[in-house]
Structure formats: C-alpha cells, structure tokens
Amino acid sequence: MTYKLLVISLLVVTGGPSKGSKPMSKLPLTLACWDYDRVKPLMLKQVEPEGIALNLLPYAPDDSVWRMVRGQEYDASEMTMGTYVLLRSLGQAPYIAIPVFLARFFPHSGIFVNTKSNIHEPADLRGKKVGAPQYQMTTAVWTKGILQHDYGVMPETISWYLGRAEVGLDLPPNIKWQLIPQGTGKMLADLLIEGELDALFMPRVPPKFKNGPPHIKQLFANPRQLEIEYYKRTGIFPIMHCVVIKESLYRENPWIAFSLYRAFCKARDICYEDLDQTLEGLKYMVPWLDIHMNDVRQILGKDFWPYGIKANRKVLETFIEYMLEQHLIKKKLSVEELFCETTLDT
C-alpha cells in the first residue's frame, strides 16, 4: 500500500476528512510560521487544510522556532533544519516534520569579512576568528559544508565565536569554539566591525552592514553568479526551515500530516500563479519582476520551491552528511527518520 493510500485509509479510520464523507467537526490546530508569500493563501483562507480548523500565527522564526524548541507552545511550527535534525538524532524532538520547506537560500551571500583581516578568498579563513549565531545553525552548517567540500577549508582550522548555544554542543576538542561575552550590548555584527572578529556567517544581512562601514564586505565579490554555478553543478538549493507537528498530536491523528502538506502545496501553487503575472498585472511591488522570474525558472525550473521527499532527497541527504561530518550528530539518520510516515510518498 502506498503512503497516499494509507493516508486515505487513516482518514476514514480515525474520523478525519475523506472525499464524499459527511461534514464533521474540524480538528483545531495552531501553527506558527512567518507570513511568507507561499504561506499567505493559508492565512487569507484561500486554502484550508481538509479536516483542520487552522489557526495560523504569523510569527517570525525567532519567535516561532525557539518557542517551539523551548516550550512546545504550538501544535505545529516552522523549524530550523539544524536544530531539528540535532534534536531528532538525540531522541529529544517531541515533534516530527512534514516535507514543507518554508525557507531556503544559497549561503554564499551570507559570508561577511572585515577587509582589514586580509581575507580575500575562502582559504584565508584558516586560523581566523569567525562568528555565527550558533554552530548548529542551519546556515552555518551549509556554509561550513560548502567551504569544506568546495574550497578545502575544514571547520577545525577556524576559531568559532557563537552568539548562543540553544542546544548543548558535544564537539571534539579539535573544534575551537566559545560563546561571545554577554551583557556588553555588542552584537556579532559589532564585533566584526570593530575587528574582534575576522568574518561572520549570517542568514540575513545585518542592518549595520547596509550602506555601512566600507571595510565590511561579502567574501565573494559576485555571490549570485557563484550560487548559480553551484546549483548547476550540484542541483542543490539549500533548505533552511521545515514544518514540524507535535508528535503526540500526529500519532493521535496521523491524517493531519498529509492534510497540512497538501494545503501548503496548494498555497505555494497560488503564489506561483501570482508570480506568473506580467507587465501591468504584477501582484508584487517590484518592477521587472516578471523578467527576473523568467531568469529564475530558466535556472531552477518551474517548481523552484519544491516540497516533498522525492524532489529534495539529495538536498536532505547532503545536509545530514554535513551534520555528521561537523560532529553535530553521532550517527547518520535516514531521510525517512525525519518525516511523518504519511508524507514519505510525496
């Protein structure tokens, strides 16, 4: 029996929705995630997950992710891949993922350097002080993996300065790391500007770097072209965030995983349609967006934001391998161990 048929069977057995069934009360479910364009149709009720009365809270990841990690405050939530895979490997994740990937980006653009530190290419990072919000932060995992495999820069050749350690790190002694001092009022961006750090890995451009100090630059002079070449060579569009459901809720109502997955796919497809608008019909306030979208589709394909296991297996397996190489997990996990059984056939 395929997983999709299994889901239909579960919907009937558990009292969840099934095609042609009589109307029944919907299961209340609170989900926290950012109001991405690919999620907005869910927020606007253009799309509703079958059998679920969805209460969608438009919280930024700093709220949704960490409140889920610390207190499991929601039924479902956006979740960073690094933290999720780490907790899952330790058996400490009271939630399980569905293959909906809300955030992705190429991390080449997120490496910033102080030009006074004489860093001109990746090899120059060896022996330097490099900052990151967390060692297991998804962006940092991807960046370290790319630096190791594409440029030969091993993580143990760098001194790491971390903003926080949300999950306990158990790194070998050859990995040099420390938390930055708290209570000084200084952020990682300040430390790079002042020369206390030589480089910084970030998932977003710090506000102080926008039109900021001339001695702060991106490591790569033309990151976009480099990222395009990386994708054409590897086929990898790095995944940053997924969606998780409380495992206890999922075990009681296994049909909700596929219902949510299907609803997220429909919402994303509406976003695709909106991005298809041209000229006067543009729905987003960016001139020449239709021209840019043609470029994106030529490089990444029509489904440039894929959900599901099949389209993302290589990306997921690469990320798991990076987590293992960086000593963030002790054993290699399979993709199937990370996701709800009812979504494995997607």
C-alpha positions, 0 to 999 in steps of 0.5 A, spaced: 500 500 500 502 506 498 503 512 503 497 516 499 493 510 500 494 509 507 493 516 508 486 515 505 485 509 509 487 513 516 482 518 514 476 514 514 479 510 520 480 515 525 474 520 523 478 525 519 476 528 512 475 523 506 472 525 499 464 524 499 464 523 507 459 527 511 461 534 514 464 533 521 467 537 526 474 540 524 480 538 528 483 545 531 490 546 530 495 552 531 501 553 527 506 558 527 510 560 521 512 567 518 507 570 513 511 568 507 508 569 500 507 561 499 504 561 506 499 567 505 493 563 501 493 559 508 492 565 512 487 569 507 483 562 507 484 561 500 486 554 502 484 550 508 487 544 510 481 538 509 479 536 516 483 542 520 480 548 523 487 552 522 489 557 526 495 560 523 500 565 527 504 569 523 510 569 527 517 570 525 522 564 526 525 567 532 519 567 535 516 561 532 522 556 532 525 557 539 518 557 542 517 551 539 524 548 541 523 551 548 516 550 550 512 546 545 507 552 545 504 550 538 501 544 535 505 545 529 511 550 527 516 552 522 523 549 524 530 550 523 533 544 519 539 544 524 536 544 530 531 539 528 535 534 525 540 535 532 534 534 536 531 528 532 538 524 532 538 525 540 531 522 541 529 529 544 524 532 538 517 531 541 515 533 534 516 530 527 516 534 520 512 534 514 516 535 507 514 543 507 520 547 506 518 554 508 525 557 507 531 556 503 537 560 500 544 559 497 549 561 503 554 564 499 551 571 500 551 570 507 559 570 508 561 577 511 569 579 512 572 585 515 577 587 509 582 589 514 583 581 516 586 580 509 581 575 507 580 575 500 578 568 498 575 562 502 582 559 504 584 565 508 579 563 513 584 558 516 586 560 523 581 566 523 576 568 528 569 567 525 562 568 528 555 565 527 549 565 531 550 558 533 554 552 530 548 548 529 545 553 525 542 551 519 546 556 515 552 555 518 552 548 517 551 549 509 556 554 509 561 550 513 559 544 508 560 548 502 567 551 504 569 544 506 567 540 500 568 546 495 574 550 497 578 545 502 577 549 508 575 544 514 571 547 520 577 545 525 582 550 522 577 556 524 576 559 531 568 559 532 565 565 536 557 563 537 552 568 539 548 562 543 548 555 544 540 553 544 542 546 544 548 543 548 554 542 543 558 535 544 564 537 539 571 534 539 576 538 542 579 539 535 573 544 534 575 551 537 569 554 539 566 559 545 560 563 546 561 571 545 561 575 552 554 577 554 551 583 557 556 588 553 550 590 548 555 588 542 552 584 537 556 579 532 555 584 527 559 589 532 564 585 533 566 584 526 566 591 525 570 593 530 575 587 528 574 582 534 572 578 529 575 576 522 568 574 518 561 572 520 556 567 517 549 570 517 542 568 514 540 575 513 544 581 512 545 585 518 542 592 518 549 595 520 552 592 514 547 596 509 550 602 506 555 601 512 562 601 514 566 600 507 571 595 510 565 590 511 564 586 505 561 579 502 567 574 501 565 573 494 565 579 490 559 576 485 555 571 490 549 570 485 553 568 479 557 563 484 550 560 487 548 559 480 554 555 478 553 551 484 546 549 483 548 547 476 553 543 478 550 540 484 542 541 483 542 543 490 538 549 493 539 549 500 533 548 505 533 552 511 526 551 515 521 545 515 514 544 518 514 540 524 507 537 528 507 535 535 508 528 535 503 526 540 498 530 536 500 526 529 500 519 532 493 521 535 491 523 528 496 521 523 491 524 517 493 531 519 500 530 516 498 529 509 492 534 510 497 540 512 502 538 506 497 538 501 494 545 503 501 548 503 502 545 496 496 548 494 498 555 497 505 555 494 501 553 487 497 560 488 503 564 489 506 561 483 500 563 479 501 570 482 508 570 480 506 568 473 503 575 472 506 580 467 507 587 465 501 591 468 498 585 472 504 584 477 501 582 484 508 584 487 511 591 488 517 590 484 518 592 477 521 587 472 519 582 476 516 578 471 523 578 467 527 576 473 522 570 474 523 568 467 531 568 469 529 564 475 525 558 472 530 558 466 535 556 472 531 552 477 525 550 473 518 551 474 517 548 481 523 552 484 520 551 491 519 544 491 516 540 497 516 533 498 521 527 499 522 525 492 524 532 489 529 534 495 532 527 497 539 529 495 538 536 498 536 532 505 541 527 504 547 532 503 545 536 509 545 530 514 552 528 511 554 535 513 551 534 520 555 528 521 561 530 518 561 537 523 560 532 529 553 535 530 550 528 530 553 521 532 550 517 527 547 518 520 539 518 520 535 516 514 531 521 510 525 517 512 527 518 520 525 525 519 518 525 516 511 523 518 510 516 515 504 519 511 508 524 507 514 519 505 510 518 498 510 525 496 
